[in-house]
Amino acid sequence: MARRYRKKTDWHRLRSITEDSLNASGIFPVSVSVDGKIEWIESGLYHDNYRFWIVAPALPKEWQDRSLLLRLSSQMRPLRSKSESARYLVREAQTLQALKDAAFAFETPELICMVKSDAGQPVGLVENWVWGMPLPFYKDSIHADIIIPTIAAVAAAVHHLLPGKFSHLPAFPDSRAHILKELDSLPPALFREYPAAQAAREWILTRLPANRPTAVLHGDLLPQNINCGENKGDWKIAVIDWEFAEIGDPAYDLAIVTRGDRKLAGKNNGLKHLVAEYRQAGGMDLTVSDVRVHELLLLMKWLLESDQGHRRGLTEGHSPDHYAGRLESLLRRTAKE
């Protein structure tokens, strides 16, 4: 979810490093500059997003009036160092190129160039602006029924990408290893402090997959990362924000969508609908229980973050009791499935 923009921006520097990076890319036969102002669009957890156009004498027609997107690393959340942010940017750039080479079924942003600071450190990406409205825009429209099938079709297409073409991504050897790594990342104190977390851990350990293969994952397949729209009679779909792509358990991508909530896009039993649509779209042989594993892991991770924050005196966000209650509720539902 986008947050309100409050950070003071050095617009001159932003313009300067963007133009320098564009011209250093070797893509343009002439020297280009930003046309008018760089327009702030929104800020996510780790990026500030801007829209702009370029201009130059004798600019090739393909670049005229073509809007571009600048995704600039943000340090407003101190969970990443600058070097770690740079690694994520490089990885996302490699993923966008791999998607282009793999002929992915849906449109994805085209990488124009990396943006580097005056010191030569990667600080952002320039991509082409992807047409369409974010999928949640259609929630209360005549197209509301396409939301779940669209997410399912995108997930199935992502999971059919050949992992060998994405060798730059972090990878788990199999889905079981992915689950166990996530479980092992949670400290023993969490299970001692919260009985719901211990019950979730025990439930997960009884449902570890035996031989489910891994797949390329989008890693953040929220509806707002899928753009859609009708164009000349065709329904176009584009998938953006590939920052968290990895190779792991395909059930994880579906859990990121449902997050343990009962409803999805206004439909009760949202996960059941999503799994059915995913399998119909040619996705892997996943069950509701397979996805519940990762829903529980997500809730335990958020419980841990909330617990640690409140111990440090931070009061933003939901309390640990909120997440413990959600865990208990989800466990009750799993017992009935």
Order of alpha helices (4+ residues) and beta strands (2+ residues): alpha-beta-beta-beta-beta-beta-alpha-beta-beta-beta-alpha-alpha-alpha-alpha-beta-beta-beta-beta-alpha-alpha-alpha-alpha
